């Protein structure tokens, strides 16, 4: 299983979700790095609430808010790329809900 495929699946889920929730302020950033490899960051936030972010790397997806985050990687769990992405995206949506970006019924 390629985590790069998982990152691509996460990005596709996020883009569909954010298109349906255009009121959530967000931005995508490509962060180049010769040392640890390039990554793509998705940051959702406004000045009144904590940011919620996802960092998509070739070897993992990290999802967090503030200084706390959770890493999602395969590491022998034998997950498909789509299952890994869905697990990370569910955690991302939970954080959006926790910080008031979406309401309980809006988790579609």
N, C-alpha and C positions, 0 to 999 in steps of 0.2 A: 504494500500500500504506500502510495506516495503522499506525504503530508502536503506537498505542493498542490496536489489535487484537492486535498482537504481545504487548504487555504483558498483555492479557486472556488470550491463549493460554498465556503463560508461567505466569500465576497458576493457571490451570486444571490445567496439568501438575504444578505444584508441590503443589497441594492433593491431587491424586490420589496422588502419590508419598509425601507426608508422611502421608496416611491409611494407606498401606501400611507406613510406617516410623514408627509412632507413638512409638518410643523416641528419635527425634531431637528434642531440645528446640528449639523454634522459636516465633517470634512474628511477627505481621504488624503493621506500624505505618503509619498514614497520616500523612504529613508535609506540612502545608499550607504553601504559599509563594506570596505575591503576586508575587514577583520572578521566580522561575524556573519557576513552575507546581508544582502539587501532585505528590507522588510517593507510591508505596507501597513500603515496604521489607519484605523478608523477611529475618529474622536467625535463623540456626541457630547454637546455641552453648551451651556449658556452661563452667564455670570452669576445667576441666582441659585444654581444647583451644582453639585459635584459632576465632573466629567465622567463619562463612561467610555471605555476604550477597548479596542481589540488590536492586537499586534499580530500580523500574519507573516510568519517566517517559513523558510523551506523545511524546517524540522519540527515546528510546533505552532500552535495558536495560543496566544495568551489573552485573557479577558480580565478586565479589572476596573477599579474606580479608586481614585486617590492612590495611596501607597499599597493597597492590597490587590492581589491578582491571583488568578488560577491558570495553570498551564494545562493545555490539552495536547497530548501526543499519543501515538499508538503504542510504542514500547511493549510489544508482545501481547497486546490486548486483542489483536486480530480483528480490528474494526475496519470497515470499509471507509474510504475517504468521506463519503456522504454521511455515514454514521458519526464519525469524529467531528465533522463540521456541524452537524445538527446538535450534538452534545454541547459544543462550544457556543453555538448560536443561542441555544436555550438559556445558557448561563448569561449571555450578553443581554437577552431580553429581560431576564429576571432582574438584572442590575438597572436597566432602563425603568422598569416598574418600581423598583425599590427607591429610586431617586426622583420619581414623579414625572418622568418623560412620557410614560404611557399609563393608562389606567388598566385595571385588571382585565376587563373585557376586550382590550385592544391587542392581545398577544398574537393575533393572526399573522 
